[in-house]
């Protein structure tokens, strides 16, 4: 069963406990690479200085990501491929990444809190929280793990294709990125359904 099939399967709810899962995603806007979601269960006594990953420096995010992995009761990070993004659309691919990340957790929990305004379809109490990555520590932790994971993917892509500048724009459609695409063309991993990429693929 591939990920697209799993998207339509019922989610088995774990045993009821007082633990919550924080869920966040990164990578909805880039033109290339996976959309990534992380799910995290933190202990009640977690004292890490967690906040929205976008408000942290790269170095701080990397350090915190390692500490989160050490202290978390459970965590999972899942990426959904560009091909699946093109097949499902970016919203559904994001929901799939979240669902798969939650499904990988083995520690029991009672509720899922998701950053944003909607939840994936799971058989468990789930609540979306606007700006939750700055309000709920478990969501902040998920935000940091997802961001560090995807940034590492872009850094690895930069090592292979330095002329595109992935270490700077992380795949987002900046002027420099679009100029690099115009100059060097498309490489594997671009999301063909995204407008700037689709325009380059269309016959003139």
C-alpha positions in Angstrom: 0.0 0.0 0.0 1.5 3.4 -1.0 1.1 6.7 0.8 -1.8 7.8 -1.4 -3.8 4.6 -0.5 -3.0 5.1 3.1 -4.5 8.6 2.9 -7.9 7.0 2.5 -7.6 4.4 5.3 -9.1 4.9 8.8 -6.6 6.0 11.5 -6.4 3.6 14.4 -6.8 5.7 17.6 -4.2 4.9 20.4 -5.1 4.3 24.0 -6.6 7.3 25.7 -4.1 9.2 27.9 -3.4 12.8 28.9 -0.6 13.2 26.4 -1.1 15.5 23.4 0.5 15.4 20.0 1.8 18.7 18.4 1.8 18.7 14.6 3.2 21.2 12.1 4.3 21.2 8.5 6.9 23.0 6.4 7.4 23.3 2.6 4.0 24.1 1.2 5.3 27.1 -0.8 8.5 25.9 -2.4 8.8 24.9 -6.0 10.9 21.8 -5.3 11.2 19.0 -2.8 8.9 17.3 -0.2 6.3 18.9 2.0 7.3 17.7 5.5 5.2 17.2 8.6 6.4 16.4 12.1 4.4 15.1 15.1 5.8 15.4 18.6 4.8 14.3 22.1 6.6 16.2 24.9 6.9 15.2 28.5 5.1 17.4 31.0 8.3 18.7 32.5 9.9 19.7 29.2 11.7 23.0 29.8 13.2 23.7 26.3 12.9 27.4 25.1 10.5 26.5 22.3 8.9 28.9 19.9 7.9 29.2 16.3 10.7 27.9 14.2 10.6 30.9 11.9 11.6 33.2 14.8 14.7 31.2 15.5 18.1 31.4 13.8 19.3 28.4 11.8 21.9 27.5 14.4 19.3 27.7 17.3 16.8 25.5 15.4 19.5 22.8 14.8 20.5 22.8 18.4 16.9 22.7 19.6 16.0 19.9 17.2 18.6 17.6 18.7 17.4 18.5 22.2 13.7 17.8 21.2 14.7 14.4 19.9 16.4 13.6 23.2 13.6 14.8 25.4 10.5 13.9 23.4 8.4 10.9 24.5 7.9 10.2 20.8 8.3 12.0 17.5 8.0 11.3 13.8 9.0 13.3 10.7 7.4 12.4 7.3 7.9 13.9 3.8 5.5 13.6 0.9 7.2 13.6 -2.5 6.8 16.1 -5.3 5.2 13.4 -7.4 2.5 12.9 -4.8 2.1 16.7 -4.4 1.4 16.9 -8.1 -1.0 14.0 -7.9 -3.0 15.0 -4.8 -2.5 18.9 -4.7 -0.4 20.6 -2.1 -3.2 20.8 0.5 -4.0 17.2 0.4 -0.4 16.2 0.3 0.2 18.3 3.5 -2.7 16.6 5.2 -1.3 13.2 4.2 2.1 14.1 5.6 0.5 15.0 8.9 -1.6 11.9 9.0 1.4 9.7 8.3 3.5 11.4 10.9 0.8 10.9 13.6 0.4 7.3 12.5 4.1 6.6 13.1 3.9 7.5 16.8 3.9 4.5 19.2 3.4 6.4 22.5 -0.2 6.6 23.5 -2.0 10.0 23.4 -5.4 11.5 23.7 -5.5 14.6 21.5 -3.8 16.1 18.5 -3.2 19.8 18.1 -2.3 21.1 14.6 -0.9 24.4 13.6 -3.2 26.2 11.3 -6.9 26.2 10.5 -7.6 22.5 9.6 -6.8 19.0 10.7 -6.1 15.8 8.8 -8.8 13.2 8.8 -7.9 10.9 11.8 -9.9 8.9 14.2 -8.8 10.8 17.2 -9.7 14.2 18.7 -7.9 16.9 16.7 -8.0 20.6 17.0 -6.4 23.2 14.7 -4.8 26.2 16.4 -4.1 29.4 14.5 -0.4 30.4 15.1 -0.2 27.3 17.3 3.6 27.1 16.6 4.0 30.1 18.8 1.5 29.1 21.5 1.8 25.3 22.1 5.2 23.9 23.0 4.5 20.5 21.3 3.5 22.3 18.0 6.6 24.5 18.3 8.7 21.4 18.6 7.1 19.9 15.6 7.7 23.1 13.7 11.4 23.0 14.5 11.8 19.3 13.6 10.1 19.7 10.3 12.0 22.9 9.4 15.4 21.5 10.2 14.6 18.2 8.4 13.5 20.0 5.2 16.3 22.6 5.4 18.8 19.7 5.5 17.3 18.3 2.3 17.7 21.6 0.6 21.3 21.9 1.8 22.0 18.5 0.4 20.4 19.6 -2.9 22.7 22.6 -2.8 25.7 20.4 -2.6 24.7 18.7 -5.8 23.4 21.8 -7.6 25.1 24.9 -6.1 24.2 27.1 -9.1 20.6 27.1 -7.9 21.2 28.5 -4.4 19.0 26.1 -2.5 21.0 26.9 0.7 19.6 30.4 0.6 16.1 30.3 -0.7 15.3 26.6 0.4 13.3 26.1 -2.8 10.9 29.1 -2.4 10.1 31.1 -5.6 12.5 34.0 -4.9 13.7 36.2 -7.8 17.1 34.6 -7.5 15.6 31.1 -7.7 13.4 31.9 -10.7 16.4 33.4 -12.4 18.5 30.3 -11.7 15.7 28.1 -13.2 15.6 30.3 -16.3 19.4 30.0 -16.7 20.0 26.3 -15.8 16.6 24.7 -16.4 14.6 22.3 -14.3 16.2 19.4 -12.3 14.5 16.4 -10.8 12.3 17.1 -7.9 10.5 20.2 -9.1 6.7 20.3 -8.5 5.3 20.2 -12.0 1.8 21.4 -10.9 3.2 24.6 -9.4 2.6 27.6 -11.7 6.2 28.8 -12.4 7.3 25.2 -13.1 4.2 24.4 -15.1 4.8 27.5 -17.2 8.3 26.3 -18.1 7.0 22.8 -19.0 4.2 24.2 -21.3 4.8 24.4 -25.0 5.6 27.9 -26.1 
